């Protein structure tokens, strides 16, 4: 069995090629030094040093072993320091999940910051949608995610214990009722309906249609805060708090923080009438236009942002997509116009012109609370109008508050410095 004393003795003799000088270097006498070398050679089973009364020579095996012995001593000397750095979060591994669109706005600057501030933290990247990131964090497969709210589960459990989807997936996509979950005991999902006015039976049923379906896309039944006249009694209601409206499903084990906000903007084909306007576009500018919209379940976040902004008009939802890049590519192909996050401007796709929206595509005066939408803790800090009104697109960092990875907490300490607005 090898010992560190034996390895240190061999390195000293091999470098000095003299037992007397090696003993002085190690502050010991020659007899115990010789015994260390003999025990080492017996343990390895080869002769490492040829010695006589006049000289000491390394054998071929000794020269090869010297390189490994030096490496072993270096590891021993640095292992404690490395363990301390890992325990302090300055070294280690961070498994980071991100969505495709978050890579446009945040991933690059975050990776550059980590390379500068925490160069010994090895970042392993995983491109995943929000639901998959949440699952990975709960399973311990991810440490940190860059995701879009709301942070609910794809399935929920009823009082009887049966698992069912939060929406009736058997209905056409154009009729997915995000604001009216299935009937049953009061569930957090029902909070999505806080801002909805009573259904008007006289409301005409005609409206935009989705490609492949003859059913109208009922914008009035989506989770939005419709524009009301001052004469409407419902106008006295306070604006809906979308953080309060996010379902929790009783899930714990994930915490979140807003790390980036940006406006919505319009992507329109080059040469389109909207591209020539020199002012921010208003919802009425999109009335009757073909829209590239988003899937109400798989891309729920951008679907709801689009529907909320266009709640007072009647655009035609020609296409439904899952990704921002796909929406912009369809705009370039002349299939319609789309609402996209401002960071999509950096995609540089030919044939697309980006135009600002009034109030950044959000609602002036709307506020949102900072907190944990997973646990129902809405917090006590209301975002400013500039944050949530003119910058409605949010990117969150999500993580397990019980994580034992010290590198995670060092990275989280850096995130407030990353937060910004376009």
Secondary structure, DSSP 4 states (H G I P E B T S, - for coil): ---HHHHHHHHHHHHHS-HHHHHHHHTS-HHHHHHHHHHHHHHHTS--EEE-SS-EEE-HHHHHHHHHHHHHHHHHHHHHHHHHHHHTTSEEEEEEEE-HHHIIIIIHHHHHHHHHH-TEEEEEEEE--HHHHHHHHHHTS-SEEEE-S----SEEE-TTS-EEESS-TTS-GGG--TTSPPSSS--GGGGGGTTPPPP-TTS-----B-TT--SB--GGGSS------TTSGGGGSPPP-HHHHS--TT--S-EEEEEEEE-EEEEEETT-GGGG--S-B-GGGGTT-EEEEE-TTTTHHHHHHHHHHTTTS--EEEEEES-HHHHHHHHHTTS-BEEEEGGGGGG--TTEEEEEBGGGGS-TT---EEEETTTTEEEEEEPPHHHHTS--EEEEEEE-TT---HHHHHHHHHHHHH-EE-
